[in-house]
Amino acid sequence: MNKVFIEIYVPAIGGHFDAFVPVDISITDLTQVIINGIVEITNGRYVTSQSEHLCMKEPSGLLNPMLTLYDYGVIDGTEIYLV
């Protein structure tokens, strides 16, 4: 399983987090993994809305839940937003 190092920004709490994530799972599954991690890391300060989406900073736009990071050509250092 290939992984990339990404920076995750969560505007709802103004937090930045770094993570190694797999490039070959769906954005839907990745979103859930990221949400669970953020909730745990913040000791519950982040409360999920169950309607979050991932988007990239550059190029900007929401990520299709059926695709993968590999499909988007994500490389180490890519900035992803959880909105």
Helices and strands as residue ranges (DSSP letters): E 3-10, E 15-22, H 27-41, E 54-56, E 61-62, H 69-72, E 78-82
